[in-house]
Amino acid sequence: MPFRLDAALWGISLAITLGRRSHLLGTTDGKYISMKYATWGIDYLYFGASLYIFDTYMAPNFSPELIFYHQVMNSFLVVMIDVLKYFLFLPLLPKAKTEHIAHMGSSIYKMLFSIQGCKENVKFIGKLLSGQGTLFEWDEGKAVRRNSRHQLWYFVKIGIVSIPLVCAAQAEFMGTFSGEPLNEAIYIIGSGEWYECSISRFLMVYLEFLIMAFIKDALCMNILHQLFHTKYYDHHKTHHLPMKELSVMNSFYFDIFDLFAEDGIAPLLLIGIKMLGGGNASVHYMSYFFIVLCDQTVHSLDVYTSVFWNPLLDNVLRGALSHNLHHATNRGHYTIWPLHHFVGVETAQHKSGKALDGFEVDINDFNKLFDTNYPLLL
């Protein structure tokens, strides 16, 4: 019986990662080790569940409507997972984040169950009807970062309406996405030999995700994103209302143009490249879903959150760590893939004037900025 190449590669990646970190068991505080691998367990469980749900329920009945419902469900679940991490790792998380979430909880309670809260709700609806938050900026300015109504509005506007609607519309009117089963073997290596193995569609889809991720980082994040922080900051400042208090809960602070510029270009470019080579004019829906999921989880309040779903990549490239520094300082760390975390791949973005080289530099900066004690080598 052939073994699956994707499962074997993932298992080897996990074994190498655990082996390279085994020497830390006696030297690093156990609570941080538990936090890191519990985080991975939660994240990989959700990733695996997403694959199972797609193959079991979506692939046999693939449609724009299912895409819409799937994206809505995902928006809720990624927020719930970050809230779960808040409760599990509360003593180890930065106070700027935990205090903000506690404030949001009490604010939502008052919003729903107090007379003053109901009065404020009416005022807020009036502002929405006047075009604030869609056509115009809010008259409260930066104060909206700590207002539960605004946070809920952006969650609905982006996570419940915009992302699901755009994904479904692309499938319906542009034929952007295909939806074949991920578990299906598409190629057999060494048929009849002892080393016979199968390549599933999932491996192709994951590689498609990597290609789109690199296109997005090279063009959208490394170029457009930097331009949004210099010449065109008016189009990006909404997303940077959350700073040190960043979590998945407030990652939906976006203007529509900014969202498209960062997330909508990569799949269209990959489709164009495939068409030039005579390939299909589509990408697999799940490869784009991985892009969306990566963009959401990179905002997590937990620096150990997985964003690339490969143990080797998640161990070397700390996407959530880097992106939290980007929001906290509002400069540098422009890409989702922090390639400077590879030792030897240096970038000259550090405030000291020295090149960044390895994730320990970022952990040091994070600990100083957030008053935390994350181990440098874990």
N, C-alpha and C positions, 0 to 999 in steps of 0.2 A: 504493500500500500504506500503510495507516494506521500512524503511529508510536505507540508506547506512552507514555501520559502519565506513568506512574510512572517509567519509565526516563529520560524527558526531564527531569522534575523533579529526580531524583537527580543527573543529570549537571550540571544548572545549579547545584545546591547545591555539588557538588564544585568546579566551576569558580570559583564566587564565593569559596569557602573558600581555595582555592589562590591566587587573585588577591589576596585580602586579606592573605595571609601571605608573598607573594613578596618584599616589601621586607626580610624578615628574613634572606634567604639570605646576605648579606654581613656581617650584624651579630651573628648568633647562632651559637654553637658548632655545627658541623655534626653532631656526634655526637648532639645532642639532636633536631635536625631528622630525622636518620635514624631515631632511636628512635621519634619520634612517628608518622612515616608508615609505618614497618615495622610498628608496632603496629596501625595502621589496616588495613594490608594483611592481616595475620593475622586480625584480627577480622572484617573484611568478607568475607574468603574463607570463614570458618566460617559466617557469616550466610548467604551465598549458597549454600553447600553444604547448609545446613539446608533452604533453600527447595527446592533441587533434589531432595533426598532425600524431602521430603514429597510433592512432585508426582509423582515417579517411582515411589516404593515405597509410600507411606502412603495417599495419596488414593484410588488404585484399590481398595485393600483396607482402608479405614478401619475400625478396630475398637479396643475398649478394650485388647486384648492388644498391639497395635502401639503404642498410646500408652504403655503401661507400658515396653516395650522401648526406645522412643525416649527417654523420660525417663532411664532407666538409662544409656543410651549417652551422653546429653548430660552427665550428672553426671561421668562419667569424662573426657569430652573437654574440658570447661571447666577441669578441674583440670590436665589435660595441657597445655593451651594456656598456662595461667599458669606452669607449670613451664618450658615452652619460652621464655617471656619472661624467666624467671629466668636461663637460660643465655645468652640473646642479649644481655641488657642488664645483666648482673651488675655491672659497674663503676659504673653510673649509678643503681642502685637503692639505697634506704635500707638501711644495714647491719642495722637491727633486723629487717628482713624477710629479707634474704639469710642472715644468721646463723641465724635460726630455721629456715629451710628446710634449711640444711646440717645443723643439729642434728637435725631430723626424719629426714633421710636416714641419718645415722649411728645414730640411735636405732632405726630400723626394721631396719637391718642387724643390730644386736645382738639385737633382739627375735627375729629369725628364725634367727640362726646362732650364738648363744652359749648355754651351759648356764644362766647366770644369767637370760638373756632368756626362756628356756623356762619357768623357774620363775616368773618374774614374769607370764608369760602365763597360767599356771594360776591364780595369785592373782587376776588381772584377770577371768578367766571366772567365778571364784567370786563376785566382787563383782557382776558382771552378773546372775548367777542369784539373788542376794539382792535384786535390784531397784534397785541403784544405777545411775544414768544413765537410768532410765525412771520408776520410782515414787518414788525418793528421790535426794537429792543425793549426789555422790561424797564420800567421807570425806577425800580429799586436798585439798579446797578449791580455791583458785585454781591450785594446782600442776598441774592437769589441762591447762592451756593449753600446757604444754611436754612433754606426754606423748604419744608417738606412738600408743599403744594407744587413748587417749581420742579422739584426732583421727580415727583410722580407724573407731572405733565410731560417732562422730557422722556421718561420711561414709556409712557403711552405713545407719545408722538413718534419716537424713533423705534423703540423695541416692539411695540404692539401694532403699529400702523406702517411706518415707513419701510423698515427692513423687510417685514413679511410681504407687504404689497409690492415692493420693487422686485423681490425675488420671484413672486408669483407672476408678475407682469412680464418679466423676462422670459419665463417658461412659456407663457401663453402667447405672447405676441412676437417674440424674437427667436424662440426655439433655442435659447441659450444653454439649457440644461438637458442632459440625458439622465436616465434613472435605472440602469441595469443593475441586477443584484451584485453586491460586493463579494459574496462568498463563492461566486462562480469561478471555476478554473478556466483561464483563458489561454494557458500554454503549459505544456509538460516538458521538462528538461530530463534527458536521459531515460526516455521511455523504455521500460523493461530492464533497466540496469539497477544495480544496488543503490545508486545515488539518485534514483528517480524522485523528482520533486515537482510540485505543481505551483504555478504562479497564479494567484487569484487576482480578480479585478481590483480588490482593495489595494494591492501593491501599486498598480497603475494609478489608481485614484490618489493615493498618498503622494506619489511622485508628481502628479499633476498639481496637487496642493503646494508642494515644495517649489515647483517652477513658478506658479502664480505668486507665491509668497516672495520669491526673489525679485520678480518683476515689480511687484508692489513696493518692495523696500527700495529698489534701485531708483525707480521713477517717482512714485507717489510720496514715499516717506523721506527719502534722502534729498529729493529736489523740491517737490511741491510743498511738503511739510515744512521744510526750512524756509521756503518763500512765504508760507503762511505765518511764520514767526517773525518775518522781517517786513516785506513790502505789503503783504495782504493780511495782516493780523486781524482785521475786522471780520474776516470770514472764519477765523479759527478761535477767537477769544471765548466764545461760548463754551467750547470743549475744555478750555483751561480754567473755567470757574472753579472746578475741584482741583485743589493743589495737594497739600500734605494729607488732606482728608480723603484722598482718592480711594475708591473701591469699585467693584463691579456695579454696585447700586447706583452710583452717580456717573458711570461711564457713558450714559446715554445723553449727556449734555452735548448736543450737536446741532449745527445748522445743516440743512439739507444739502447745500452745495458742498460744504466741507466733507460731509459723509460720502457723497459720490466721488469726490476727488481722491479720497483715500481708499475707498473700497470698490468702486465701480469700474476702474480702468483696467486692472490686471486681467480679469477674465475675458474682456473684449480683445485685449492685445494677444492673449494666448490663442483665442479663437482665430484671430487674423493670421497668426503664425501657422496654425494648423491648416487653415485654408490655403495658404501659400504653398504648403507642402503636400496638398492634395488630401488632407485629412478631413474629418467631420467638423462641421461648423458648430461645435458645441463643446462644453466641458461637463464632466459628471457633476451632478448636483452636490454630492457629498464632498467633493474637493473644494467647492466654493463654501459649503457649510463649514469646513475646517478653517477657512480664512475668516469667516464671521466669528466663529468660536474663539479663534486665536486673538482676534481684535478685542473681544470682550474679556477673556480671562487675563490678558496682559495688564488689565487695570486692577487686578485683584489686590485686596488688602494683605494677602499672604505672599511674601516674596518667594516662597518655594512652589507656588502654583505652576503646574505644567501648562505650557502653551504650544509645545511642538509635538507632544505625544510620542516621543521616542526617548527612552531613558538616557542615552548618550547625549542627545541634543539638549534635553532638559537639565542635565547635570552640568554641562559646560556653558550653555547659553541661558542666562537667567533673565528671561524676557520681562517678567513682572518686576524684578528688581530694577532693571534699567529704566523701564517706563515709569515706575513710581518716582525715580529721580528726575525724569523729564518733567513730570507734572509739578513736583515739589519745587523745582528751581526755575521752571519755565524756560529752560535753555538746554542745548546739548541733548544727547541720547535720542536723536530724532527717529532712528529706525526701530522697527519691531525686533529685528534680529540683531542683538548686540555682538557683532563679530569681534569686537575688541576683547570679549571674554575668552576667546581662543588665545592662549599664550603665544606670543609671536606676531599676532595680527594687531598692530598698534594703530591708534588714532589720536590725533592731537586735539582732544576736546576737553582736557582736564583743566580746572581753574589754576592748578599749580604751574601750568606750562609744560608739564611732562606728559608724555603719551600714555593713554590708557592701555593697559596690557594685562588681561586677566580679570576675573570677576571679583577678586579680593579688593581691588581698588574701589569698586562700586559698593561693596559691602561696608568697607571702611567709611565711605562718604555717607551711606545710608544710616549707619549706626550713629555718626556724629549729628546728622541732620534730624533724626527721629528719636534720639536718645534710647537706642535699643542695643542689644548685645548679641547679635547674630554671629556665630563662629565664622572665621575667615575661610576655613578650608572645607566646611561641610557642603 
